[in-house]
Amino acid sequence: MKALLFLGSRRQSSPPQPSRLGERVCAFLNAHIGSRFDATLIDPLDYPPTEVFKPAFAYAASNKPAHLAKLERLIIEADAYVMVSPEYNHSMSPALSDLLNHFPSSAFAFKPSLIATYSSGQWGGTRAALNMRSYLSELGCLPVSAMLHFPHADKVFQADGEPAADQDAARWAKYAGRGVEQLHWWAEAAGWQRELVNPFVASPVFKRTPVERDAP
Ligand SMILES: Cc1cc2nc3c(=O)[nH]c(=O)nc-3n(C[C@H](O)[C@H](O)[C@H](O)COP(=O)(O)O)c2cc1C
């Protein structure tokens, strides 16, 4: 099964130090996700923001930018998503939401996601994680109940994603493993059900405007 690991930071600046702390969090998670999934890292630096926001679904198929078309294909083909976000002002990172907003919810729908947040502070991004739950539910990739939070991620992880020498690496591995196992269980279950019943027959993709799903 395929999983996409979204790295939610474009912050190549300091302070605060170090920048792109998310790289080490993703390196740590990648090692664990790899036990259950064929994982691909999606880096928002490969999708620089444009002056005008134009989501992939606003282009005609014939002139959709190639990098957006390619990522949309990866999202559609994935069985699960790991959404890794720093906490910025108690919210998920704008780099992550900006990238995800480029794609239709139908590309993510009927598949599970795992929320992983981090910060250099003591709460590990838990406040961001709470609003990620409603965001990802709206996107259609329902978050599993286990959430991963990494407080003081700059001290917990070394630059290569390995836990620092003073950390209990086995406990961090067990902690991450619970989230990955939940994601795997749901990804498998959703995959079988998608094979049996096409979800878009009963719940068609809306094509033009959100009023297509309005109450009468
Ligand atoms: C604009 C901004 C807002 C931040 N807000 C929070 C916050 O609300 N809570 C927190 O614990 N850390 C906050 N931080 C600190 C981040 O946790 C820390 O800078 C982390 O390294 C960000 O991840 P990144 O380096 O991968 O971008 C903030 C940092 C920035 C740049």
Ligand as a Chemical Component Dictionary entry (heavy atoms), coordinates in Angstrom:
data_LIG
# 
_chem_comp.id                   LIG 
_chem_comp.type                 NON-POLYMER 
_chem_comp.pdbx_formal_charge   0 
_chem_comp.three_letter_code    LIG 
# 
loop_
_chem_comp_atom.comp_id 
_chem_comp_atom.atom_id 
_chem_comp_atom.alt_atom_id 
_chem_comp_atom.type_symbol 
_chem_comp_atom.charge 
_chem_comp_atom.model_Cartn_x 
_chem_comp_atom.model_Cartn_y 
_chem_comp_atom.model_Cartn_z 
_chem_comp_atom.pdbx_ordinal 
LIG C1  C1  C 0 5.136  32.032 12.658 1  
LIG C2  C2  C 0 5.455  31.049 13.752 2  
LIG C3  C3  C 0 4.490  30.745 14.692 3  
LIG C4  C4  C 0 4.767  29.794 15.695 4  
LIG N1  N1  N 0 3.770  29.476 16.571 5  
LIG C5  C5  C 0 3.987  28.487 17.474 6  
LIG C6  C6  C 0 2.914  28.034 18.305 7  
LIG O1  O1  O 0 1.802  28.491 18.239 8  
LIG N2  N2  N 0 3.186  27.038 19.197 9  
LIG C7  C7  C 0 4.443  26.467 19.312 10 
LIG O2  O2  O 0 4.610  25.578 20.119 11 
LIG N3  N3  N 0 5.472  26.884 18.515 12 
LIG C8  C8  C 0 5.270  27.874 17.606 13 
LIG N4  N4  N 0 6.289  28.271 16.783 14 
LIG C9  C9  C 0 7.615  27.646 16.931 15 
LIG C10 C10 C 0 7.714  26.405 16.040 16 
LIG O3  O3  O 0 7.254  25.294 16.768 17 
LIG C11 C11 C 0 9.173  26.149 15.627 18 
LIG O4  O4  O 0 9.694  27.315 15.017 19 
LIG C12 C12 C 0 9.290  24.985 14.644 20 
LIG O5  O5  O 0 10.654 24.821 14.339 21 
LIG C13 C13 C 0 8.520  25.211 13.337 22 
LIG O6  O6  O 0 8.689  24.145 12.457 23 
LIG P1  P1  P 0 9.529  24.287 11.094 24 
LIG O7  O7  O 0 10.931 24.692 11.496 25 
LIG O8  O8  O 0 9.538  22.893 10.492 26 
LIG O9  O9  O 0 8.877  25.283 10.229 27 
LIG C14 C14 C 0 6.054  29.208 15.780 28 
LIG C15 C15 C 0 7.023  29.524 14.822 29 
LIG C16 C16 C 0 6.733  30.433 13.815 30 
LIG C17 C17 C 0 7.778  30.705 12.777 31 
# 
loop_
_chem_comp_bond.comp_id 
_chem_comp_bond.atom_id_1 
_chem_comp_bond.atom_id_2 
_chem_comp_bond.value_order 
_chem_comp_bond.pdbx_ordinal 
LIG C1  C2  SING 1  
LIG C2  C3  SING 2  
LIG C2  C16 DOUB 3  
LIG C3  C4  DOUB 4  
LIG C4  N1  SING 5  
LIG C4  C14 SING 6  
LIG N1  C5  DOUB 7  
LIG C5  C6  SING 8  
LIG C5  C8  SING 9  
LIG C6  O1  DOUB 10 
LIG C6  N2  SING 11 
LIG N2  C7  SING 12 
LIG C7  O2  DOUB 13 
LIG C7  N3  SING 14 
LIG N3  C8  DOUB 15 
LIG C8  N4  SING 16 
LIG N4  C9  SING 17 
LIG N4  C14 SING 18 
LIG C9  C10 SING 19 
LIG C10 O3  SING 20 
LIG C10 C11 SING 21 
LIG C11 O4  SING 22 
LIG C11 C12 SING 23 
LIG C12 O5  SING 24 
LIG C12 C13 SING 25 
LIG C13 O6  SING 26 
LIG O6  P1  SING 27 
LIG P1  O7  DOUB 28 
LIG P1  O8  SING 29 
LIG P1  O9  SING 30 
LIG C14 C15 DOUB 31 
LIG C15 C16 SING 32 
LIG C16 C17 SING 33 
# 
